[in-house]
Amino acid sequence: MAVRHVEPYSDEWVRQPFSYVSQVVALLGAEVADWWEGPCDPRDATVRLSDGSALVWDEESGWRLGRFVSGCRGEHAELAEVRYLGHGLLPKPERVRGALAEARAGVGASSAWRPCYRSHRNCRDGFDIALSYYCSLLNA
């Protein structure tokens, strides 16, 4: 199978995280009140939860949980009392629910300290190839 690189900042590149995040949202089910993609630099997505909290994923530090303060489509969300879920930049969608429970309890791999797995400026570091795996699952 040939590796296909997506041109940075193209429409396809901007939308790449959609497939990954939508799979997480599907697994969280009724716990999700709403969700949307954010802007670039870094690419992110916000998942509003029914309890008033929110999960935010971005391409530098992965998932974080916090009390939703503000944000809407096309904007970076603002959270308070943030805990990062850990488990890497792209944990398998089925692992996010468990990581969410750990973050709520303040245990496990969750932390108040922001990890920085990569910089969004490193457009050709292989991260987009990992994201494309989730795009292929959605399109299958």
Secondary structure as UniProt FT lines:
FT   TURN            8..9
FT   HELIX           11..28
FT   HELIX           29..31
FT   STRAND          32..37
FT   TURN            40..43
FT   STRAND          44..49
FT   TURN            50..51
FT   STRAND          53..58
FT   TURN            59..61
FT   STRAND          62..70
FT   TURN            73..74
FT   STRAND          78..84
FT   HELIX           93..105
FT   TURN            108..109
FT   TURN            120..121
FT   TURN            123..124
FT   HELIX           127..139
//
